[in-house]
């Protein structure tokens, strides 16, 4: 996997002493071709800090086999219907190679950075995914849109607002999940989970897998769907060409670890390894 967002992140982390630079959008087609030539299977476009969908518009115009995915798009900063529109057209542009990766973000970002409402995030994400899929069914089959949840109510889709059906209507959805409730939501309504880099093998075995399985069993899907359920992420790797460069990258990684360790949303990973006090 290669991450478009890594370049944006490296360019924008001024607080870590990096020089801020504008991303070069013109290089994206070449990045896609290079990734395919090197044998990568997936290109992820992250919301760090740019809109994750825009690079994939350019990437989708390069013919090939490589999967194009958001890794992730902040769902709760957008309407689920808006997300459905964007994902449907990216799937068409890419010839069926798109994967919709979603995440909730934390309350401070959703409310104070994006000025959007906040409520129980796992419940909101569950309904969010269901609304997205309901829109896709309406566009593909023509059935009326009539979603009535506790968070979202969507029942207006005039024919003139329909997107046309397409040859590849089944778009996989993967969800970034850390806590038990969000992991269960991922298992219940999604096709895969994006585990955070800030997790350990013990956390995966004792927290992530059991809760994903509980959610999946709640979905009523056949066992074959569980075998196809994709789990990605977890762990951090530092590489560099020289010892000096490696020490610099290690310092950056330590800063990231300190940031994650001080964030309440990631406390479970610290607790399970016995570092709750340090967190």
Rosetta silent file (secondary structure, phi, psi, omega in degrees, C-alpha in Angstrom):
SEQUENCE: XXXXXXXXXXXXXXXXXXXXXXXXXXXXXXXXXXXXXXXXXXXXXXXXXXXXXXXXXXXXXXXXXXXXXXXXXXXXXXXXXXXXXXXXXXXXXXXXXXXXXXXXXXXXXXXXXXXXXXXXXXXXXXXXXXXXXXXXXXXXXXXXXXXXXXXXXXXXXXXXXXXXXXXXXXXXXXXXXXXXXXXXXXXXXXXXXXXXXXXXXXXXXXXXXXXXXXXXXXXXXXXXXXXXXXXXXXXXXXXXXXXXXXXXXXXXXXXXXXXXXXXXXXXXXXXXXXXXXXX
SCORE:     score description
SCORE:     0.000 S_00000001
   1 L     0.000  137.400  176.678    0.000    0.000    0.000 S_00000001
   2 E  -122.336  139.671 -171.107    1.195    3.481   -0.837 S_00000001
   3 E  -113.518  112.783  173.593   -0.326    6.530    0.789 S_00000001
   4 H   -53.868  -40.432 -174.344   -0.865    9.773   -1.121 S_00000001
   5 H   -62.959  -21.423 -178.500   -1.465   11.459    2.213 S_00000001
   6 H   -61.345  -37.989  179.453    2.070   10.741    3.423 S_00000001
   7 H   -68.073  -43.294  178.062    3.441   13.413    1.130 S_00000001
   8 H   -61.331  -41.439 -177.473    0.856   15.945    2.245 S_00000001
   9 H   -64.517  -44.879 -179.029    1.549   15.118    5.893 S_00000001
  10 H   -62.981  -33.186 -177.998    5.311   15.517    5.528 S_00000001
  11 H   -78.753  -23.416 -169.915    4.828   18.838    3.815 S_00000001
  12 H  -105.034   -7.186 -174.555    2.367   20.261    6.295 S_00000001
  13 L   -82.276   68.013 -178.929    3.737   19.305    9.730 S_00000001
  14 H   -59.774  -31.332 -178.405    5.221   22.720   10.463 S_00000001
  15 H   -65.147  -19.009  178.451    5.112   22.044   14.209 S_00000001
  16 H   -98.014   13.362  176.211    7.735   19.331   13.688 S_00000001
  17 L    85.996    8.996  178.562   10.087   21.716   11.962 S_00000001
  18 L   -78.993  152.889  174.966    9.215   20.736    8.403 S_00000001
  19 L   -82.628  126.058  179.353    9.172   23.293    5.613 S_00000001
  20 L   -71.825  135.719 -179.806    5.630   23.839    4.389 S_00000001
  21 L  -143.398  150.772  177.954    5.241   23.230    0.659 S_00000001
  22 L   -74.573  137.019  175.787    2.360   23.065   -1.760 S_00000001
  23 L   -66.369  146.039 -179.447    1.447   19.546   -2.895 S_00000001
  24 L   -97.698   93.120 -177.649    2.171   18.871   -6.566 S_00000001
  25 H   -64.332  -27.079 -177.530   -1.108   17.578   -7.950 S_00000001
  26 H   -66.743  -19.456 -177.962    0.439   17.203  -11.418 S_00000001
  27 H   -83.310   -8.806 -173.563    2.626   14.379  -10.126 S_00000001
  28 H   -61.167  -45.845  177.314   -0.284   12.149   -9.130 S_00000001
  29 H   -57.614  -38.619  177.572   -0.655   10.287  -12.466 S_00000001
  30 H   -67.133  -36.887  177.090    3.062    9.511  -12.390 S_00000001
  31 H   -61.219  -40.449 -179.840    2.770    8.326   -8.780 S_00000001
  32 H   -65.006  -46.182 -179.888    0.007    5.930   -9.820 S_00000001
  33 H   -63.156  -41.671  178.450    2.026    4.545  -12.726 S_00000001
  34 H   -62.493  -43.043 -179.044    5.111    4.162  -10.528 S_00000001
  35 H   -62.014  -41.198  178.569    3.099    2.379   -7.816 S_00000001
  36 H   -65.746  -41.629 -179.877    1.693   -0.069  -10.366 S_00000001
  37 H   -64.445  -32.678 -179.420    5.134   -0.735  -11.853 S_00000001
  38 H   -81.546   -7.266  176.158    6.506   -1.434   -8.341 S_00000001
  39 L    93.842   12.241  177.024    3.748   -3.952   -7.667 S_00000001
  40 L   -66.371  149.626  179.740    1.627   -2.081   -5.139 S_00000001
  41 L   -97.869  -30.957 -171.651   -1.959   -3.301   -4.792 S_00000001
  42 E  -138.177  139.056  169.652   -3.618   -0.268   -3.193 S_00000001
  43 E  -112.882  123.505  179.214   -3.184    3.496   -3.227 S_00000001
  44 E  -102.951  137.963  174.464   -4.639    5.291   -0.206 S_00000001
  45 E  -114.292  115.887 -173.495   -5.563    8.962   -0.209 S_00000001
  46 L   -98.984  155.239  177.376   -5.627   10.395    3.330 S_00000001
  47 L   -90.685   63.507 -177.054   -7.368   13.463    4.706 S_00000001
  48 L  -139.435   90.913  -14.407   -4.075   14.927    5.996 S_00000001
  49 L   -98.638    1.628 -173.537   -4.834   17.762    5.451 S_00000001
  50 L   -76.281  161.009  173.162   -6.240   17.838    1.900 S_00000001
  51 L   -57.676  126.418 -173.617   -9.619   16.514    0.784 S_00000001
  52 H   -74.460  -18.057 -176.709   -8.970   12.787    0.201 S_00000001
  53 H   -79.021  -30.998 -173.482  -11.288   12.473   -2.776 S_00000001
  54 H   -62.352  -45.625  177.442   -9.565   15.010   -5.049 S_00000001
  55 H   -59.514  -31.720 -176.267   -6.319   13.047   -5.633 S_00000001
  56 H   -73.790  -23.610  172.931   -8.383    9.989   -6.521 S_00000001
  57 H   -61.350  -46.107  178.453  -10.170   11.867   -9.310 S_00000001
  58 H   -68.939  -43.006 -178.353   -6.786   12.319  -10.982 S_00000001
  59 H   -62.901  -34.154 -176.582   -5.590    8.825  -10.054 S_00000001
  60 L   -68.182  -15.965 -178.721   -8.718    7.216  -11.520 S_00000001
  61 L   -84.479   -5.811  177.230   -7.833    8.554  -14.969 S_00000001
  62 L   -92.114  115.981 -179.883   -4.709    6.365  -15.124 S_00000001
  63 L   -61.783  147.130  177.612   -5.643    2.957  -16.587 S_00000001
  64 L   160.939 -169.054 -175.730   -4.576   -0.038  -14.536 S_00000001
  65 L  -109.109  -11.406 -170.515   -5.432   -2.619  -11.921 S_00000001
  66 L   -68.208  137.545  177.943   -4.434   -0.805   -8.722 S_00000001
  67 E   -75.623  140.257  179.651   -7.170   -0.243   -6.120 S_00000001
  68 E  -115.921  128.250 -172.931   -7.855    3.387   -5.176 S_00000001
  69 E  -143.794  149.754  167.629   -9.137    4.104   -1.679 S_00000001
  70 E   -82.361  136.804 -173.562   -9.712    6.864    0.821 S_00000001
  71 L  -142.788   66.165   -0.551   -7.616    6.110    3.858 S_00000001
  72 L  -121.196  172.843  166.602   -9.575    7.674    5.444 S_00000001
  73 E   -95.576  137.670 -179.966  -12.210   10.304    4.641 S_00000001
  74 E   -77.023  105.104 -173.685  -13.717   11.971    7.708 S_00000001
  75 H   -64.682  -48.057 -170.337  -17.316   10.863    7.447 S_00000001
  76 H   -74.687   -0.162  170.742  -18.857   13.022   10.154 S_00000001
  77 H   -88.604   -3.604 -175.010  -17.532   16.176    8.501 S_00000001
  78 L  -135.749  156.768  170.766  -19.818   15.438    5.518 S_00000001
  79 L   -67.961  141.815  176.664  -23.394   14.469    4.768 S_00000001
  80 H   -63.588  -29.814  178.655  -23.764   10.741    4.073 S_00000001
  81 H   -71.392  -39.882  175.542  -25.646   11.557    0.881 S_00000001
  82 H   -60.502  -42.333  177.686  -22.799   13.801   -0.312 S_00000001
  83 H   -62.668  -40.452  179.040  -20.379   10.970    0.402 S_00000001
  84 H   -60.601  -44.267  178.010  -22.594    8.556   -1.524 S_00000001
  85 H   -58.491  -50.643 -175.900  -22.553   10.840   -4.593 S_00000001
  86 H   -62.916  -45.893 -178.082  -18.770   11.224   -4.541 S_00000001
  87 H   -64.487  -39.977 -178.886  -18.051    7.525   -3.982 S_00000001
  88 H   -60.766  -42.680 -178.447  -20.475    6.420   -6.714 S_00000001
  89 H   -75.511  -33.286  174.573  -18.774    8.591   -9.311 S_00000001
  90 H   -65.320  -35.885  176.178  -15.254    7.615   -8.203 S_00000001
  91 H   -63.253  -41.619  179.330  -16.268    3.991   -8.646 S_00000001
  92 H   -67.844  -44.781 -179.115  -17.454    4.785  -12.164 S_00000001
  93 H   -59.386  -39.055 -174.375  -14.342    6.861  -12.998 S_00000001
  94 L   -88.150   -2.222 -178.580  -12.000    4.108  -11.831 S_00000001
  95 L    70.807   33.373  176.057  -13.833    1.275  -13.546 S_00000001
  96 L    89.325   23.368 -176.413  -14.795   -0.427  -10.288 S_00000001
  97 L  -108.771   12.696 -173.183  -11.485   -0.021   -8.409 S_00000001
  98 E   -95.164  141.006  171.269  -12.630    2.296   -5.604 S_00000001
  99 E  -124.408  128.584 -179.731  -12.846    1.462   -1.878 S_00000001
 100 E   -90.477  107.494  175.227  -14.558    3.910    0.471 S_00000001
 101 E   -99.900  123.424 -175.488  -12.559    4.197    3.685 S_00000001
 102 E  -121.073  154.232  172.699  -14.342    6.195    6.387 S_00000001
 103 E  -148.639  157.662 -174.927  -13.527    7.374    9.889 S_00000001
 104 L   -88.090  -26.166 -167.433  -15.364    9.383   12.517 S_00000001
 105 L    63.555  176.855 -179.884  -12.518   11.587   13.867 S_00000001
 106 L   -97.388  164.822 -172.666  -12.746   12.856   17.454 S_00000001
 107 H   -56.618  -43.226 -175.929  -15.293   15.310   18.805 S_00000001
 108 H   -58.330  -41.828 -179.119  -12.973   18.345   18.910 S_00000001
 109 H   -71.060  -44.347 -177.633  -12.235   18.119   15.188 S_00000001
 110 H   -63.314  -44.361 -175.013  -15.806   17.399   14.115 S_00000001
 111 H   -82.880  -46.381 -170.535  -17.332   20.188   16.211 S_00000001
 112 H   -93.640  -25.783  178.279  -14.596   22.825   16.352 S_00000001
 113 H   -95.728  -39.152 -176.884  -12.763   22.309   13.031 S_00000001
 114 L  -104.310   -6.380  177.605  -15.626   21.219   10.768 S_00000001
 115 L    56.293   43.462  179.636  -18.538   22.872   12.649 S_00000001
 116 L  -115.961  158.133 -178.143  -20.658   19.714   12.435 S_00000001
 117 L   -70.623  158.889 -179.351  -22.953   18.125   15.056 S_00000001
 118 L  -132.048  137.069  170.536  -21.755   15.381   17.373 S_00000001
 119 L  -150.731 -175.837 -177.222  -23.551   12.477   19.006 S_00000001
 120 L   -44.097  109.826 -167.531  -22.688    8.881   19.946 S_00000001
 121 H   -66.580  -35.547 -179.213  -20.173    8.266   17.143 S_00000001
 122 H   -66.157  -42.521  177.230  -20.609    4.513   16.702 S_00000001
 123 H   -64.314  -42.442 -179.952  -24.373    4.830   16.294 S_00000001
 124 H   -63.515  -41.963 -179.921  -23.951    7.787   13.947 S_00000001
 125 H   -66.846  -38.096  178.859  -21.394    5.899   11.838 S_00000001
 126 H   -58.861  -49.175 -179.898  -23.623    2.826   11.668 S_00000001
 127 H   -68.968  -34.840  179.079  -26.510    4.857   10.263 S_00000001
 128 H   -56.768  -50.273  179.693  -24.133    6.865    8.063 S_00000001
 129 H   -62.242  -40.256  179.821  -22.971    3.711    6.266 S_00000001
 130 H   -64.410  -37.624  176.884  -26.549    2.503    5.936 S_00000001
 131 H   -65.427  -43.871  178.949  -27.618    5.805    4.322 S_00000001
 132 H   -57.452  -47.792 -179.089  -24.725    5.634    1.859 S_00000001
 133 H   -66.857  -34.411  178.182  -25.702    2.117    0.825 S_00000001
 134 H   -63.292  -40.947  176.582  -29.387    3.081    0.591 S_00000001
 135 H   -61.326  -45.558 -179.503  -28.499    5.835   -1.899 S_00000001
 136 H   -61.056  -41.227  178.462  -26.469    3.410   -3.983 S_00000001
 137 H   -62.318  -41.224  179.982  -29.351    0.913   -4.081 S_00000001
 138 H   -61.657  -45.261 -178.938  -31.733    3.632   -5.217 S_00000001
 139 H   -68.719  -33.416 -176.724  -29.458    4.712   -8.049 S_00000001
 140 H   -82.561  -36.275 -172.425  -28.733    1.170   -9.166 S_00000001
 141 H  -110.490  -18.459 -176.577  -32.213   -0.352   -8.875 S_00000001
 142 L    85.542    0.225  179.538  -34.615    2.592   -8.895 S_00000001
 143 L   -67.310  147.870 -178.354  -36.189    1.594   -5.570 S_00000001
 144 L   -60.886  147.625  175.947  -37.451    4.557   -3.503 S_00000001
 145 L   -89.092  117.997 -177.354  -35.100    6.063   -0.955 S_00000001
 146 L  -149.156   78.908  179.484  -36.694    5.766    2.469 S_00000001
 147 E  -105.403  124.886  179.124  -34.219    5.655    5.342 S_00000001
 148 E  -128.172   98.243  176.936  -35.549    6.413    8.820 S_00000001
 149 L  -113.006 -175.947  176.942  -32.984    6.145   11.597 S_00000001
 150 L   -77.080  -30.536 -178.949  -32.529    7.846   14.931 S_00000001
 151 L   -97.730  -46.273 -174.791  -29.790   10.118   13.590 S_00000001
 152 L  -117.253  137.968  171.769  -30.531   10.366    9.856 S_00000001
 153 E  -129.187  115.422 -176.233  -33.834   10.546    7.992 S_00000001
 154 E  -132.948  115.534 -178.653  -33.486   10.564    4.206 S_00000001
 155 L  -144.780   22.666  179.440  -36.494   10.102    1.954 S_00000001
 156 L  -127.304  113.549  176.030  -36.130   12.583   -0.925 S_00000001
 157 L  -148.045   78.231 -179.481  -34.376   11.559   -4.132 S_00000001
 158 L   -59.266  150.943 -177.988  -36.220   12.987   -7.152 S_00000001
 159 H   -53.325  -34.814 -178.342  -35.492   11.218  -10.465 S_00000001
 160 H   -68.841  -18.145  179.225  -33.592   14.231  -11.775 S_00000001
 161 H   -96.225   -2.348  177.137  -31.181   13.875   -8.811 S_00000001
 162 L   -67.409  140.754  163.920  -30.530   10.166   -9.441 S_00000001
 163 L   -86.508  150.163 -179.085  -27.083    9.158  -10.614 S_00000001
 164 L   -66.647  152.240  172.958  -27.143    6.584  -13.415 S_00000001
 165 L   -63.466  166.092 -177.224  -26.637    2.904  -12.574 S_00000001
 166 L  -143.175  170.732 -175.726  -23.224    1.442  -13.285 S_00000001
 167 L   -74.672  -20.831 -176.204  -21.415   -1.784  -14.100 S_00000001
 168 L  -128.174   74.114 -173.607  -19.718   -2.041  -10.672 S_00000001
 169 L   -79.351  -13.945 -174.981  -22.327   -1.080   -8.058 S_00000001
 170 L   -91.474   95.465 -177.788  -20.802   -3.007   -5.128 S_00000001
 171 L   -97.444  119.278  177.945  -18.398   -0.551   -3.495 S_00000001
 172 E   -65.289  141.795  174.517  -16.541   -1.922   -0.465 S_00000001
 173 E  -119.010  128.522  175.537  -16.720    0.230    2.672 S_00000001
 174 E  -120.310  147.132 -173.214  -14.025    0.041    5.329 S_00000001
 175 E  -123.816  130.118  171.528  -14.162    1.819    8.665 S_00000001
 176 E   -73.101  128.294 -174.589  -11.374    3.157   10.851 S_00000001
 177 E  -144.499  139.195  178.121  -12.071    1.871   14.355 S_00000001
 178 L  -123.290  -55.751 -176.965  -10.324    2.018   17.729 S_00000001
 179 L   -77.944  167.121 -176.016  -12.874    1.611   20.522 S_00000001
 180 H   -59.998  -44.138 -176.434  -15.056   -1.402   21.181 S_00000001
 181 H   -65.830  -41.885 -179.681  -18.289    0.191   19.927 S_00000001
 182 H   -70.622  -34.419  175.243  -16.776    1.401   16.646 S_00000001
 183 H   -62.190  -41.498  177.425  -15.124   -1.969   16.087 S_00000001
 184 H   -64.944  -37.972  177.117  -18.521   -3.647   16.471 S_00000001
 185 H   -62.080  -44.125  178.004  -20.006   -1.163   14.022 S_00000001
 186 H   -59.051  -44.399  179.650  -17.280   -1.982   11.502 S_00000001
 187 H   -65.178  -30.743 -175.732  -17.975   -5.682   11.885 S_00000001
 188 H   -80.878  -45.108 -168.218  -21.705   -5.191   11.480 S_00000001
 189 H  -118.010   -1.053 -174.623  -22.072   -2.849    8.498 S_00000001
 190 L  -117.421  172.510 -179.871  -18.705   -2.717    6.702 S_00000001
 191 L  -100.246   -4.806  179.961  -16.529   -4.894    4.485 S_00000001
 192 E  -174.183  171.375 -179.609  -13.328   -4.222    6.369 S_00000001
 193 E  -130.389  143.099  173.116  -11.656   -2.298    9.166 S_00000001
 194 E  -105.589  103.521  177.378   -8.727    0.120    9.206 S_00000001
 195 E   -75.730  145.864 -179.649   -6.905   -0.387   12.475 S_00000001
 196 L   -70.485  150.321  175.372   -4.958    2.582   13.788 S_00000001
 197 L   -57.156  -29.510 -174.118   -1.164    2.500   13.598 S_00000001
 198 L   -87.328   65.410  174.745   -1.205    2.969   17.374 S_00000001
 199 L  -149.654  159.134 -176.277   -2.120   -0.557   18.359 S_00000001
 200 L  -115.934  171.220  179.127   -0.296   -3.708   19.402 S_00000001
 201 H   -61.081  -39.798 -179.889   -0.695   -7.400   18.724 S_00000001
 202 H   -64.407  -41.139  176.983   -2.235   -7.886   22.157 S_00000001
 203 H   -61.425  -42.067  179.755   -4.751   -5.107   21.498 S_00000001
 204 H   -62.594  -45.904 -176.433   -5.666   -6.723   18.176 S_00000001
 205 H   -70.027  -38.754 -171.166   -6.140  -10.165   19.743 S_00000001
 206 H   -97.459  -21.599 -177.661   -7.976   -9.085   22.901 S_00000001
 207 H  -117.842  -55.461 -172.202   -9.941   -6.024   21.781 S_00000001
 208 H   -66.448  -57.332 -174.449  -10.162   -5.640   18.006 S_00000001
 209 H   -60.902  -47.154 -179.801  -10.869   -9.179   16.803 S_00000001
 210 H   -60.356  -39.014 -177.968  -13.480  -10.122   19.460 S_00000001
 211 H   -76.437  -34.241  172.949  -15.458   -6.921   18.917 S_00000001
 212 H   -60.289  -42.736 -178.546  -15.284   -7.117   15.132 S_00000001
 213 H   -65.903  -40.440  177.267  -16.637  -10.649   15.400 S_00000001
 214 H   -59.786  -45.040  178.664  -19.481   -9.570   17.704 S_00000001
 215 H   -63.748  -41.757  179.794  -20.524   -6.911   15.214 S_00000001
 216 H   -61.961  -43.190  179.835  -20.300   -9.321   12.307 S_00000001
 217 H   -63.743  -30.128  177.216  -22.503  -11.867   14.046 S_00000001
 218 H   -70.200  -23.651 -176.722  -25.054   -9.129   14.639 S_00000001
 219 H   -74.728  -23.495 -178.072  -25.143   -8.445   10.885 S_00000001
 220 L    76.958   11.041  179.295  -26.529  -11.891   10.011 S_00000001
 221 L   -77.046  157.084 -179.866  -24.150  -12.262    7.066 S_00000001
 222 L   -69.793  160.589 -177.808  -22.851  -15.723    6.058 S_00000001
 223 H   -59.665  -29.275  178.981  -19.485  -16.974    7.318 S_00000001
 224 H   -60.228  -32.210  178.823  -18.010  -16.521    3.847 S_00000001
 225 H   -69.357  -32.050  176.534  -18.371  -12.765    4.298 S_00000001
 226 H   -68.575  -38.972  178.432  -16.279  -12.928    7.473 S_00000001
 227 H   -64.563  -26.188  178.919  -13.512  -14.766    5.629 S_00000001
 228 L   -91.447   -6.365 -178.844  -13.534  -11.935    3.084 S_00000001
 229 L   -65.521  127.498 -173.517  -13.561   -9.209    5.758 S_00000001
 230 E  -100.869  130.907  174.945  -10.360   -7.193    5.360 S_00000001
 231 E  -118.312  127.308 -179.822   -8.294   -5.883    8.266 S_00000001
 232 E  -132.439  162.807  175.518   -5.453   -3.476    7.604 S_00000001
 233 E    95.854 -174.861 -179.178   -3.166   -1.224    9.629 S_00000001
 234 L    93.414  122.091  177.684   -1.497   -1.548   12.987 S_00000001
 235 L    93.849  155.737  179.983    2.148   -0.869   13.730 S_00000001
 236 L  -131.716  140.277 -179.923    4.669    1.740   12.621 S_00000001
 237 L  -125.310  134.526  176.818    7.843    1.289   10.583 S_00000001
 238 L  -114.835  129.361  175.898   10.693    3.783   10.281 S_00000001
 239 L  -132.252  153.982  177.269   13.157    3.604    7.383 S_00000001
 240 L  -162.539  162.085 -176.815   15.942    5.898    6.205 S_00000001
 241 L   -83.353  -24.516 -177.458   18.980    5.857    3.962 S_00000001
 242 L  -134.332  165.339  177.693   21.502    6.891    6.640 S_00000001
 243 H   -63.873  -41.280  179.035   21.939    6.625   10.405 S_00000001
 244 H   -61.989  -44.768  179.208   21.508   10.389   10.827 S_00000001
 245 H   -64.877  -35.713  179.552   18.304   10.349    8.820 S_00000001
 246 H   -65.541  -40.947  177.448   17.065    7.359   10.804 S_00000001
 247 H   -62.200  -38.898  177.867   17.605    9.203   14.099 S_00000001
 248 H   -63.752  -43.850  179.932   15.607   12.142   12.720 S_00000001
 249 H   -66.796  -36.681  177.810   12.765    9.850   11.654 S_00000001
 250 H   -63.629  -38.587  177.759   12.807    8.112   15.046 S_00000001
 251 H   -64.154  -42.237  175.635   12.422   11.477   16.778 S_00000001
 252 H   -59.188  -42.774 -179.033    9.433   12.245   14.564 S_00000001
 253 H   -65.638  -38.977  178.454    7.942    8.869   15.436 S_00000001
 254 H   -62.757  -38.235  176.677    8.442    9.470   19.168 S_00000001
 255 H   -63.155  -42.839  178.076    6.549   12.753   18.822 S_00000001
 256 H   -62.147  -44.322  179.275    3.719   10.937   17.081 S_00000001
 257 H   -60.924  -40.930  178.668    3.634    8.264   19.782 S_00000001
 258 H   -64.222  -40.328  178.004    3.504   10.936   22.488 S_00000001
 259 H   -62.782  -49.276 -179.754    0.636   12.658   20.692 S_00000001
 260 H   -63.674  -41.362 -178.460   -1.344    9.433   20.314 S_00000001
 261 H   -63.993  -25.155 -179.570   -0.560    8.372   23.876 S_00000001
 262 L   -92.657    1.222 -177.575   -1.971   11.636   25.234 S_00000001
 263 L   -96.212  121.334 -176.412   -5.208   11.335   23.215 S_00000001
 264 H   -54.184  -32.587 -177.130   -8.139    9.817   25.176 S_00000001
 265 H   -62.621  -23.889 -177.279   -9.463    8.011   22.087 S_00000001
 266 H  -105.282   14.108 -175.305   -6.339    5.833   22.010 S_00000001
 267 H   -63.832  -32.303 -176.150   -6.179    5.157   25.749 S_00000001
 268 H   -59.741  -39.456 -179.920   -7.302    1.544   25.430 S_00000001
 269 H   -65.508  -33.546  177.166   -4.138    0.569   23.575 S_00000001
 270 H   -72.455  -44.012 -177.204   -2.037    2.086   26.367 S_00000001
 271 H   -59.751  -44.489 -172.784   -4.089    0.483   29.155 S_00000001
 272 H   -67.798  -22.127  177.738   -3.900   -3.032   27.752 S_00000001
 273 L   -97.626    3.419  176.567   -0.086   -2.838   27.661 S_00000001
 274 L    86.299   18.650 -179.721    0.158   -1.451   31.198 S_00000001
 275 L  -111.745   26.381 -179.194    0.926    2.170   30.279 S_00000001
 276 L   -59.604  -38.435 -179.795   -2.326    3.743   31.461 S_00000001
 277 L   -64.887  -41.490  178.379   -0.529    5.949   33.993 S_00000001
 278 L   -65.628  -36.469  177.897    1.836    7.315   31.363 S_00000001
 279 L   -63.535    0.000    0.000   -1.081    8.040   29.056 S_00000001
